[in-house]
């Protein structure tokens, strides 16, 4: 199992074995995704926008008006995450 130590500035160095497994290179970004209470997964955030094309195809159920978008923005983020 790979491990790392948190510095006084809240930083860690991702072990080489983990970087290689995730395909990370210097300058790449990672996201910390909460999987359960007090547990997170480290996910590479290296995808280009082009790779996301078609990801949500077929998931849209209806068109949303600008007014509905404004109302949703004013309402704020949902707490379902």
N, CA, C and O atoms as a CHARMM CRD file, in Angstrom:
* protein
*
  324
    1    1 UNK  N      0.85200  -1.16700   0.00000 PROA 1      0.00000
    2    1 UNK  CA     0.00000   0.00000   0.00000 PROA 1      0.00000
    3    1 UNK  C      0.90200   1.23500   0.00000 PROA 1      0.00000
    4    1 UNK  O      1.86300   1.30600   0.76600 PROA 1      0.00000
    5    2 UNK  N      0.59400   2.20000  -0.85400 PROA 2      0.00000
    6    2 UNK  CA     1.34400   3.44800  -0.90700 PROA 2      0.00000
    7    2 UNK  C      0.78800   4.41100   0.14100 PROA 2      0.00000
    8    2 UNK  O     -0.41000   4.41600   0.42300 PROA 2      0.00000
    9    3 UNK  N      1.67700   5.22400   0.71000 PROA 3      0.00000
   10    3 UNK  CA     1.23200   6.20100   1.69900 PROA 3      0.00000
   11    3 UNK  C      1.99200   7.50100   1.50000 PROA 3      0.00000
   12    3 UNK  O      3.02300   7.53500   0.82800 PROA 3      0.00000
   13    4 UNK  N      1.47400   8.57000   2.08900 PROA 4      0.00000
   14    4 UNK  CA     2.10200   9.88300   2.00900 PROA 4      0.00000
   15    4 UNK  C      1.87400  10.59700   3.33000 PROA 4      0.00000
   16    4 UNK  O      0.96600  10.24900   4.08500 PROA 4      0.00000
   17    5 UNK  N      2.69600  11.59000   3.60400 PROA 5      0.00000
   18    5 UNK  CA     2.58900  12.37300   4.83100 PROA 5      0.00000
   19    5 UNK  C      2.14200  13.78900   4.47800 PROA 5      0.00000
   20    5 UNK  O      2.63200  14.37800   3.51400 PROA 5      0.00000
   21    6 UNK  N      1.22300  14.32300   5.25000 PROA 6      0.00000
   22    6 UNK  CA     0.74300  15.68600   5.04200 PROA 6      0.00000
   23    6 UNK  C      1.73800  16.64400   5.69600 PROA 6      0.00000
   24    6 UNK  O      2.10300  16.47000   6.85800 PROA 6      0.00000
   25    7 UNK  N      2.17600  17.65800   4.94000 PROA 7      0.00000
   26    7 UNK  CA     3.10400  18.64300   5.49200 PROA 7      0.00000
   27    7 UNK  C      2.33900  19.66000   6.32700 PROA 7      0.00000
   28    7 UNK  O      1.10800  19.65200   6.35800 PROA 7      0.00000
   29    8 UNK  N      3.07800  20.53400   7.00200 PROA 8      0.00000
   30    8 UNK  CA     2.44000  21.57900   7.81000 PROA 8      0.00000
   31    8 UNK  C      1.63300  22.54300   6.95000 PROA 8      0.00000
   32    8 UNK  O      0.76300  23.24800   7.46100 PROA 8      0.00000
   33    9 UNK  N      1.91100  22.58100   5.66300 PROA 9      0.00000
   34    9 UNK  CA     1.15600  23.44100   4.73800 PROA 9      0.00000
   35    9 UNK  C     -0.01700  22.70700   4.08800 PROA 9      0.00000
   36    9 UNK  O     -0.66600  23.25600   3.19700 PROA 9      0.00000
   37   10 UNK  N     -0.29600  21.48700   4.51600 PROA 10     0.00000
   38   10 UNK  CA    -1.42400  20.72500   3.99100 PROA 10     0.00000
   39   10 UNK  C     -1.14000  20.06900   2.65000 PROA 10     0.00000
   40   10 UNK  O     -2.07400  19.71600   1.93100 PROA 10     0.00000
   41   11 UNK  N      0.12800  19.89600   2.29900 PROA 11     0.00000
   42   11 UNK  CA     0.49000  19.31000   1.01600 PROA 11     0.00000
   43   11 UNK  C      0.94800  17.86900   1.18900 PROA 11     0.00000
   44   11 UNK  O      1.43500  17.47200   2.24800 PROA 11     0.00000
   45   12 UNK  N      0.77800  17.09100   0.11100 PROA 12     0.00000
   46   12 UNK  CA     1.29500  15.72800   0.08500 PROA 12     0.00000
   47   12 UNK  C      1.99800  15.51200  -1.25500 PROA 12     0.00000
   48   12 UNK  O      1.72500  16.20600  -2.23400 PROA 12     0.00000
   49   13 UNK  N      2.89400  14.55200  -1.27900 PROA 13     0.00000
   50   13 UNK  CA     3.49700  14.11300  -2.53200 PROA 13     0.00000
   51   13 UNK  C      2.85000  12.78500  -2.87600 PROA 13     0.00000
   52   13 UNK  O      2.86400  11.85600  -2.06900 PROA 13     0.00000
   53   14 UNK  N      2.28800  12.69400  -4.06400 PROA 14     0.00000
   54   14 UNK  CA     1.65300  11.44100  -4.48100 PROA 14     0.00000
   55   14 UNK  C      2.77500  10.46300  -4.82700 PROA 14     0.00000
   56   14 UNK  O      3.63500  10.77200  -5.65300 PROA 14     0.00000
   57   15 UNK  N      2.77000   9.29400  -4.20500 PROA 15     0.00000
   58   15 UNK  CA     3.83800   8.32600  -4.46000 PROA 15     0.00000
   59   15 UNK  C      3.95300   7.96700  -5.94500 PROA 15     0.00000
   60   15 UNK  O      2.95500   7.93200  -6.66400 PROA 15     0.00000
   61   16 UNK  N      5.18800   7.70000  -6.39300 PROA 16     0.00000
   62   16 UNK  CA     5.46100   7.39900  -7.79600 PROA 16     0.00000
   63   16 UNK  C      4.59400   6.25600  -8.31800 PROA 16     0.00000
   64   16 UNK  O      4.09000   6.32500  -9.43900 PROA 16     0.00000
   65   17 UNK  N      4.41900   5.21700  -7.52300 PROA 17     0.00000
   66   17 UNK  CA     3.60800   4.06100  -7.93300 PROA 17     0.00000
   67   17 UNK  C      2.16900   4.48600  -8.24800 PROA 17     0.00000
   68   17 UNK  O      1.57200   4.00100  -9.21000 PROA 17     0.00000
   69   18 UNK  N      1.62000   5.38400  -7.44100 PROA 18     0.00000
   70   18 UNK  CA     0.24900   5.87100  -7.64100 PROA 18     0.00000
   71   18 UNK  C      0.18800   6.77400  -8.87000 PROA 18     0.00000
   72   18 UNK  O     -0.73600   6.66400  -9.67700 PROA 18     0.00000
   73   19 UNK  N      1.17700   7.67400  -9.01600 PROA 19     0.00000
   74   19 UNK  CA     1.21500   8.55500 -10.19500 PROA 19     0.00000
   75   19 UNK  C      1.26900   7.74300 -11.47600 PROA 19     0.00000
   76   19 UNK  O      0.57900   8.05400 -12.44700 PROA 19     0.00000
   77   20 UNK  N      2.08800   6.70600 -11.47800 PROA 20     0.00000
   78   20 UNK  CA     2.19800   5.85600 -12.67000 PROA 20     0.00000
   79   20 UNK  C      0.88400   5.13600 -12.95700 PROA 20     0.00000
   80   20 UNK  O      0.44900   5.06800 -14.10600 PROA 20     0.00000
   81   21 UNK  N      0.25800   4.60400 -11.92300 PROA 21     0.00000
   82   21 UNK  CA    -1.01200   3.87800 -12.10200 PROA 21     0.00000
   83   21 UNK  C     -2.10700   4.79500 -12.63600 PROA 21     0.00000
   84   21 UNK  O     -2.95900   4.36300 -13.41300 PROA 21     0.00000
   85   22 UNK  N     -2.08500   6.07600 -12.21400 PROA 22     0.00000
   86   22 UNK  CA    -3.10500   7.03400 -12.66400 PROA 22     0.00000
   87   22 UNK  C     -2.71300   7.72000 -13.96500 PROA 22     0.00000
   88   22 UNK  O     -3.51500   8.45100 -14.54600 PROA 22     0.00000
   89   23 UNK  N     -1.50200   7.49400 -14.42000 PROA 23     0.00000
   90   23 UNK  CA    -1.04100   8.12400 -15.65300 PROA 23     0.00000
   91   23 UNK  C     -0.81600   9.61800 -15.49200 PROA 23     0.00000
   92   23 UNK  O     -1.03700  10.38500 -16.42900 PROA 23     0.00000
   93   24 UNK  N     -0.38000  10.03600 -14.31900 PROA 24     0.00000
   94   24 UNK  CA    -0.18800  11.46400 -14.03500 PROA 24     0.00000
   95   24 UNK  C      1.20800  11.91600 -14.43500 PROA 24     0.00000
   96   24 UNK  O      2.18500  11.18200 -14.29100 PROA 24     0.00000
   97   25 UNK  N      1.27400  13.13100 -14.93700 PROA 25     0.00000
   98   25 UNK  CA     2.54000  13.76200 -15.30600 PROA 25     0.00000
   99   25 UNK  C      2.61000  15.11100 -14.59800 PROA 25     0.00000
  100   25 UNK  O      1.58600  15.62100 -14.14300 PROA 25     0.00000
  101   26 UNK  N      3.79600  15.69300 -14.49800 PROA 26     0.00000
  102   26 UNK  CA     3.90700  17.01100 -13.86600 PROA 26     0.00000
  103   26 UNK  C      2.94600  18.01600 -14.50700 PROA 26     0.00000
  104   26 UNK  O      2.85200  18.11100 -15.73100 PROA 26     0.00000
  105   27 UNK  N      2.24500  18.75400 -13.67000 PROA 27     0.00000
  106   27 UNK  CA     1.28100  19.74100 -14.15400 PROA 27     0.00000
  107   27 UNK  C     -0.14100  19.22700 -14.27400 PROA 27     0.00000
  108   27 UNK  O     -1.07400  20.01600 -14.41800 PROA 27     0.00000
  109   28 UNK  N     -0.32300  17.89100 -14.21500 PROA 28     0.00000
  110   28 UNK  CA    -1.68000  17.33800 -14.28400 PROA 28     0.00000
  111   28 UNK  C     -2.43000  17.67300 -13.00000 PROA 28     0.00000
  112   28 UNK  O     -1.83300  17.91000 -11.95000 PROA 28     0.00000
  113   29 UNK  N     -3.75400  17.68400 -13.11700 PROA 29     0.00000
  114   29 UNK  CA    -4.60300  17.96600 -11.96000 PROA 29     0.00000
  115   29 UNK  C     -5.28400  16.67600 -11.52200 PROA 29     0.00000
  116   29 UNK  O     -5.49000  15.76300 -12.32200 PROA 29     0.00000
  117   30 UNK  N     -5.62600  16.61600 -10.25400 PROA 30     0.00000
  118   30 UNK  CA    -6.39600  15.49300  -9.72200 PROA 30     0.00000
  119   30 UNK  C     -7.60500  16.05000  -8.98600 PROA 30     0.00000
  120   30 UNK  O     -7.59800  17.19200  -8.52700 PROA 30     0.00000
  121   31 UNK  N     -8.62800  15.23800  -8.88200 PROA 31     0.00000
  122   31 UNK  CA    -9.81900  15.59300  -8.11500 PROA 31     0.00000
  123   31 UNK  C     -9.95400  14.58900  -6.98000 PROA 31     0.00000
  124   31 UNK  O     -9.62800  13.41100  -7.12800 PROA 31     0.00000
  125   32 UNK  N    -10.43700  15.07400  -5.85300 PROA 32     0.00000
  126   32 UNK  CA   -10.69800  14.21800  -4.70300 PROA 32     0.00000
  127   32 UNK  C    -12.20800  14.01700  -4.63600 PROA 32     0.00000
  128   32 UNK  O    -12.95500  14.95500  -4.35900 PROA 32     0.00000
  129   33 UNK  N    -12.64700  12.79500  -4.89200 PROA 33     0.00000
  130   33 UNK  CA   -14.07400  12.48100  -4.96100 PROA 33     0.00000
  131   33 UNK  C    -14.46600  11.72400  -3.70400 PROA 33     0.00000
  132   33 UNK  O    -13.90500  10.67100  -3.40400 PROA 33     0.00000
  133   34 UNK  N    -15.43700  12.26700  -2.96600 PROA 34     0.00000
  134   34 UNK  CA   -15.88700  11.61900  -1.73400 PROA 34     0.00000
  135   34 UNK  C    -16.67700  10.36500  -2.07800 PROA 34     0.00000
  136   34 UNK  O    -17.69000  10.43400  -2.77300 PROA 34     0.00000
  137   35 UNK  N    -16.21500   9.23000  -1.59600 PROA 35     0.00000
  138   35 UNK  CA   -16.89200   7.95900  -1.86700 PROA 35     0.00000
  139   35 UNK  C    -17.79200   7.53400  -0.71800 PROA 35     0.00000
  140   35 UNK  O    -18.80100   6.86200  -0.93000 PROA 35     0.00000
  141   36 UNK  N    -17.43100   7.91900   0.48600 PROA 36     0.00000
  142   36 UNK  CA   -18.26100   7.70600   1.66800 PROA 36     0.00000
  143   36 UNK  C    -17.71600   8.62100   2.75800 PROA 36     0.00000
  144   36 UNK  O    -16.72400   9.32100   2.55200 PROA 36     0.00000
  145   37 UNK  N    -18.35400   8.61300   3.89100 PROA 37     0.00000
  146   37 UNK  CA   -17.92000   9.50500   4.96700 PROA 37     0.00000
  147   37 UNK  C    -16.45900   9.21900   5.32800 PROA 37     0.00000
  148   37 UNK  O    -16.10000   8.08900   5.65900 PROA 37     0.00000
  149   38 UNK  N    -15.62400  10.26000   5.26000 PROA 38     0.00000
  150   38 UNK  CA   -14.20300  10.20900   5.59000 PROA 38     0.00000
  151   38 UNK  C    -13.37300   9.37500   4.63000 PROA 38     0.00000
  152   38 UNK  O    -12.26100   8.97300   4.97500 PROA 38     0.00000
  153   39 UNK  N    -13.89100   9.09900   3.41600 PROA 39     0.00000
  154   39 UNK  CA   -13.13900   8.35600   2.40800 PROA 39     0.00000
  155   39 UNK  C    -13.25700   9.05800   1.06900 PROA 39     0.00000
  156   39 UNK  O    -14.34000   9.47800   0.66200 PROA 39     0.00000
  157   40 UNK  N    -12.12400   9.18000   0.39100 PROA 40     0.00000
  158   40 UNK  CA   -12.06500   9.84900  -0.89900 PROA 40     0.00000
  159   40 UNK  C    -11.28000   9.00500  -1.88600 PROA 40     0.00000
  160   40 UNK  O    -10.40900   8.22400  -1.50500 PROA 40     0.00000
  161   41 UNK  N    -11.60600   9.17600  -3.16400 PROA 41     0.00000
  162   41 UNK  CA   -10.81800   8.58500  -4.24600 PROA 41     0.00000
  163   41 UNK  C    -10.07700   9.71000  -4.94300 PROA 41     0.00000
  164   41 UNK  O    -10.59300  10.82300  -5.04700 PROA 41     0.00000
  165   42 UNK  N     -8.87500   9.43300  -5.41900 PROA 42     0.00000
  166   42 UNK  CA    -8.11800  10.40600  -6.19600 PROA 42     0.00000
  167   42 UNK  C     -8.32800  10.04900  -7.66400 PROA 42     0.00000
  168   42 UNK  O     -8.02800   8.93500  -8.09200 PROA 42     0.00000
  169   43 UNK  N     -8.84400  11.00300  -8.42300 PROA 43     0.00000
  170   43 UNK  CA    -9.18200  10.77200  -9.82500 PROA 43     0.00000
  171   43 UNK  C     -8.42600  11.77300 -10.69200 PROA 43     0.00000
  172   43 UNK  O     -8.46200  12.97100 -10.41000 PROA 43     0.00000
  173   44 UNK  N     -7.74000  11.31300 -11.74400 PROA 44     0.00000
  174   44 UNK  CA    -7.06500  12.26400 -12.62100 PROA 44     0.00000
  175   44 UNK  C     -8.07700  13.18200 -13.29100 PROA 44     0.00000
  176   44 UNK  O     -9.11400  12.72500 -13.77100 PROA 44     0.00000
  177   45 UNK  N     -7.78200  14.45700 -13.32400 PROA 45     0.00000
  178   45 UNK  CA    -8.65600  15.43600 -13.98800 PROA 45     0.00000
  179   45 UNK  C     -7.94200  15.91800 -15.23700 PROA 45     0.00000
  180   45 UNK  O     -7.76600  17.11900 -15.44200 PROA 45     0.00000
  181   46 UNK  N     -7.53400  14.97500 -16.06400 PROA 46     0.00000
  182   46 UNK  CA    -6.71100  15.30200 -17.22000 PROA 46     0.00000
  183   46 UNK  C     -7.45600  15.18000 -18.54400 PROA 46     0.00000
  184   46 UNK  O     -6.85600  15.33100 -19.60800 PROA 46     0.00000
  185   47 UNK  N     -8.73400  14.91400 -18.49000 PROA 47     0.00000
  186   47 UNK  CA    -9.50200  14.78100 -19.72500 PROA 47     0.00000
  187   47 UNK  C     -9.63400  16.11100 -20.43600 PROA 47     0.00000
  188   47 UNK  O     -9.78900  17.15700 -19.80700 PROA 47     0.00000
  189   48 UNK  N     -9.57100  16.05800 -21.74700 PROA 48     0.00000
  190   48 UNK  CA    -9.83100  17.26600 -22.51900 PROA 48     0.00000
  191   48 UNK  C    -11.33800  17.39500 -22.71100 PROA 48     0.00000
  192   48 UNK  O    -12.07800  16.42300 -22.56000 PROA 48     0.00000
  193   49 UNK  N    -11.77100  18.56900 -23.03600 PROA 49     0.00000
  194   49 UNK  CA   -13.19200  18.80700 -23.26900 PROA 49     0.00000
  195   49 UNK  C    -13.68800  17.95200 -24.41900 PROA 49     0.00000
  196   49 UNK  O    -14.83500  17.50700 -24.40700 PROA 49     0.00000
  197   50 UNK  N    -12.85900  17.71900 -25.39600 PROA 50     0.00000
  198   50 UNK  CA   -13.26300  16.90500 -26.55400 PROA 50     0.00000
  199   50 UNK  C    -13.61900  15.47900 -26.15800 PROA 50     0.00000
  200   50 UNK  O    -14.48600  14.86200 -26.77700 PROA 50     0.00000
  201   51 UNK  N    -12.96200  14.95100 -25.13900 PROA 51     0.00000
  202   51 UNK  CA   -13.26800  13.59500 -24.68400 PROA 51     0.00000
  203   51 UNK  C    -14.65600  13.49500 -24.06200 PROA 51     0.00000
  204   51 UNK  O    -15.22400  12.40600 -23.98600 PROA 51     0.00000
  205   52 UNK  N    -15.20000  14.61500 -23.62200 PROA 52     0.00000
  206   52 UNK  CA   -16.50600  14.61600 -22.96300 PROA 52     0.00000
  207   52 UNK  C    -17.66800  14.67100 -23.95000 PROA 52     0.00000
  208   52 UNK  O    -18.82600  14.52300 -23.56000 PROA 52     0.00000
  209   53 UNK  N    -17.35700  14.88500 -25.23200 PROA 53     0.00000
  210   53 UNK  CA   -18.40700  14.99400 -26.24600 PROA 53     0.00000
  211   53 UNK  C    -19.27800  13.73800 -26.24600 PROA 53     0.00000
  212   53 UNK  O    -18.77300  12.61800 -26.31300 PROA 53     0.00000
  213   54 UNK  N    -20.58400  13.94300 -26.17100 PROA 54     0.00000
  214   54 UNK  CA   -21.53700  12.84500 -26.21200 PROA 54     0.00000
  215   54 UNK  C    -21.75000  12.14300 -24.88400 PROA 54     0.00000
  216   54 UNK  O    -22.54000  11.20200 -24.80500 PROA 54     0.00000
  217   55 UNK  N    -21.06400  12.57900 -23.84500 PROA 55     0.00000
  218   55 UNK  CA   -21.17500  11.91500 -22.54900 PROA 55     0.00000
  219   55 UNK  C    -22.60200  11.92300 -22.01200 PROA 55     0.00000
  220   55 UNK  O    -23.04500  10.95300 -21.39700 PROA 55     0.00000
  221   56 UNK  N    -23.32400  13.02600 -22.24800 PROA 56     0.00000
  222   56 UNK  CA   -24.68200  13.14500 -21.71500 PROA 56     0.00000
  223   56 UNK  C    -25.75100  12.98200 -22.79000 PROA 56     0.00000
  224   56 UNK  O    -26.90800  13.33700 -22.56600 PROA 56     0.00000
  225   57 UNK  N    -25.38700  12.46200 -23.92800 PROA 57     0.00000
  226   57 UNK  CA   -26.33800  12.25900 -25.01900 PROA 57     0.00000
  227   57 UNK  C    -27.49300  11.38600 -24.54300 PROA 57     0.00000
  228   57 UNK  O    -27.28300  10.32500 -23.95500 PROA 57     0.00000
  229   58 UNK  N    -28.70400  11.83900 -24.80200 PROA 58     0.00000
  230   58 UNK  CA   -29.88700  11.07500 -24.43800 PROA 58     0.00000
  231   58 UNK  C    -30.36000  11.27500 -23.01200 PROA 58     0.00000
  232   58 UNK  O    -31.39500  10.72900 -22.63200 PROA 58     0.00000
  233   59 UNK  N    -29.64000  12.03500 -22.21800 PROA 59     0.00000
  234   59 UNK  CA   -30.04500  12.23200 -20.82200 PROA 59     0.00000
  235   59 UNK  C    -30.94700  13.44500 -20.64300 PROA 59     0.00000
  236   59 UNK  O    -31.59600  13.59100 -19.60700 PROA 59     0.00000
  237   60 UNK  N    -30.99000  14.30700 -21.64000 PROA 60     0.00000
  238   60 UNK  CA   -31.81800  15.50900 -21.53500 PROA 60     0.00000
  239   60 UNK  C    -33.26800  15.11400 -21.77900 PROA 60     0.00000
  240   60 UNK  O    -33.57400  14.48700 -22.79300 PROA 60     0.00000
  241   61 UNK  N    -34.14900  15.46500 -20.88000 PROA 61     0.00000
  242   61 UNK  CA   -35.54000  15.07600 -21.02200 PROA 61     0.00000
  243   61 UNK  C    -36.37900  16.17400 -21.65300 PROA 61     0.00000
  244   61 UNK  O    -37.34300  15.88100 -22.36000 PROA 61     0.00000
  245   62 UNK  N    -36.03100  17.43400 -21.41000 PROA 62     0.00000
  246   62 UNK  CA   -36.78500  18.53800 -22.00800 PROA 62     0.00000
  247   62 UNK  C    -35.88300  19.75600 -22.10400 PROA 62     0.00000
  248   62 UNK  O    -34.88400  19.87100 -21.39400 PROA 62     0.00000
  249   63 UNK  N    -36.25300  20.65000 -22.98900 PROA 63     0.00000
  250   63 UNK  CA   -35.50600  21.90200 -23.11400 PROA 63     0.00000
  251   63 UNK  C    -35.83900  22.79800 -21.92600 PROA 63     0.00000
  252   63 UNK  O    -36.94200  22.75300 -21.38200 PROA 63     0.00000
  253   64 UNK  N    -34.86600  23.60500 -21.54100 PROA 64     0.00000
  254   64 UNK  CA   -35.04700  24.50200 -20.40400 PROA 64     0.00000
  255   64 UNK  C    -34.94300  25.92900 -20.91300 PROA 64     0.00000
  256   64 UNK  O    -34.03300  26.26200 -21.67300 PROA 64     0.00000
  257   65 UNK  N    -35.88300  26.77300 -20.48900 PROA 65     0.00000
  258   65 UNK  CA   -35.87500  28.17000 -20.91700 PROA 65     0.00000
  259   65 UNK  C    -34.83400  28.95900 -20.13500 PROA 65     0.00000
  260   65 UNK  O    -34.35300  28.50100 -19.09900 PROA 65     0.00000
  261   66 UNK  N    -34.48700  30.13900 -20.62600 PROA 66     0.00000
  262   66 UNK  CA   -33.55300  31.01100 -19.91700 PROA 66     0.00000
  263   66 UNK  C    -34.10500  31.40200 -18.55100 PROA 66     0.00000
  264   66 UNK  O    -33.35500  31.51200 -17.58100 PROA 66     0.00000
  265   67 UNK  N    -35.41100  31.61000 -18.47800 PROA 67     0.00000
  266   67 UNK  CA   -36.02700  31.96700 -17.20400 PROA 67     0.00000
  267   67 UNK  C    -35.86500  30.82800 -16.18900 PROA 67     0.00000
  268   67 UNK  O    -35.57000  31.07300 -15.01900 PROA 67     0.00000
  269   68 UNK  N    -36.05800  29.58500 -16.64300 PROA 68     0.00000
  270   68 UNK  CA   -35.89500  28.43300 -15.75200 PROA 68     0.00000
  271   68 UNK  C    -34.44500  28.29800 -15.29300 PROA 68     0.00000
  272   68 UNK  O    -34.18700  27.93500 -14.14500 PROA 68     0.00000
  273   69 UNK  N    -33.49500  28.59300 -16.19300 PROA 69     0.00000
  274   69 UNK  CA   -32.08200  28.56100 -15.81600 PROA 69     0.00000
  275   69 UNK  C    -31.79100  29.61700 -14.75500 PROA 69     0.00000
  276   69 UNK  O    -31.11100  29.34300 -13.76600 PROA 69     0.00000
  277   70 UNK  N    -32.31400  30.82900 -14.96700 PROA 70     0.00000
  278   70 UNK  CA   -32.11200  31.91100 -13.99600 PROA 70     0.00000
  279   70 UNK  C    -32.68700  31.54500 -12.63100 PROA 70     0.00000
  280   70 UNK  O    -32.07800  31.82500 -11.59900 PROA 70     0.00000
  281   71 UNK  N    -33.86400  30.91700 -12.62900 PROA 71     0.00000
  282   71 UNK  CA   -34.49000  30.50400 -11.37000 PROA 71     0.00000
  283   71 UNK  C    -33.63400  29.45200 -10.66200 PROA 71     0.00000
  284   71 UNK  O    -33.45800  29.50300  -9.44500 PROA 71     0.00000
  285   72 UNK  N    -33.10700  28.50300 -11.43100 PROA 72     0.00000
  286   72 UNK  CA   -32.27200  27.45400 -10.84100 PROA 72     0.00000
  287   72 UNK  C    -30.98900  28.04700 -10.26600 PROA 72     0.00000
  288   72 UNK  O    -30.54200  27.63400  -9.19600 PROA 72     0.00000
  289   73 UNK  N    -30.39900  29.00300 -10.95900 PROA 73     0.00000
  290   73 UNK  CA   -29.17900  29.65000 -10.46600 PROA 73     0.00000
  291   73 UNK  C    -29.46800  30.42600  -9.19100 PROA 73     0.00000
  292   73 UNK  O    -28.69900  30.36600  -8.23200 PROA 73     0.00000
  293   74 UNK  N    -30.59100  31.16300  -9.18200 PROA 74     0.00000
  294   74 UNK  CA   -30.96800  31.94900  -8.00200 PROA 74     0.00000
  295   74 UNK  C    -31.24400  31.04300  -6.80400 PROA 74     0.00000
  296   74 UNK  O    -30.96900  31.41200  -5.66300 PROA 74     0.00000
  297   75 UNK  N    -31.78500  29.86300  -7.06800 PROA 75     0.00000
  298   75 UNK  CA   -32.10200  28.91300  -6.00200 PROA 75     0.00000
  299   75 UNK  C    -30.83300  28.39600  -5.33500 PROA 75     0.00000
  300   75 UNK  O    -30.84500  28.09800  -4.14100 PROA 75     0.00000
  301   76 UNK  N    -29.74800  28.28500  -6.08000 PROA 76     0.00000
  302   76 UNK  CA   -28.49400  27.80700  -5.52100 PROA 76     0.00000
  303   76 UNK  C    -28.30700  26.32700  -5.76400 PROA 76     0.00000
  304   76 UNK  O    -29.18000  25.67000  -6.33100 PROA 76     0.00000
  305   77 UNK  N    -27.15900  25.79000  -5.33200 PROA 77     0.00000
  306   77 UNK  CA   -26.86200  24.38400  -5.56000 PROA 77     0.00000
  307   77 UNK  C    -27.75200  23.45700  -4.73800 PROA 77     0.00000
  308   77 UNK  O    -28.18300  23.79800  -3.63600 PROA 77     0.00000
  309   78 UNK  N    -28.01800  22.28100  -5.29700 PROA 78     0.00000
  310   78 UNK  CA   -28.80900  21.29000  -4.55500 PROA 78     0.00000
  311   78 UNK  C    -27.91100  20.63200  -3.53100 PROA 78     0.00000
  312   78 UNK  O    -26.68800  20.68400  -3.65700 PROA 78     0.00000
  313   79 UNK  N    -28.47500  20.03600  -2.55600 PROA 79     0.00000
  314   79 UNK  CA   -27.71100  19.35400  -1.49600 PROA 79     0.00000
  315   79 UNK  C    -27.70300  17.85000  -1.71400 PROA 79     0.00000
  316   79 UNK  O    -27.40300  17.09500  -0.78800 PROA 79     0.00000
  317   80 UNK  N    -28.03100  17.39600  -2.93500 PROA 80     0.00000
  318   80 UNK  CA   -28.12800  15.96200  -3.19800 PROA 80     0.00000
  319   80 UNK  C    -26.78900  15.29600  -3.39600 PROA 80     0.00000
  320   80 UNK  O    -26.73800  14.06600  -3.43200 PROA 80     0.00000
  321   81 UNK  N    -25.70000  16.03100  -3.52600 PROA 81     0.00000
  322   81 UNK  CA   -24.38600  15.41100  -3.73900 PROA 81     0.00000
  323   81 UNK  C    -23.76900  14.96200  -2.47400 PROA 81     0.00000
  324   81 UNK  O    -22.66300  14.42100  -2.48500 PROA 81     0.00000
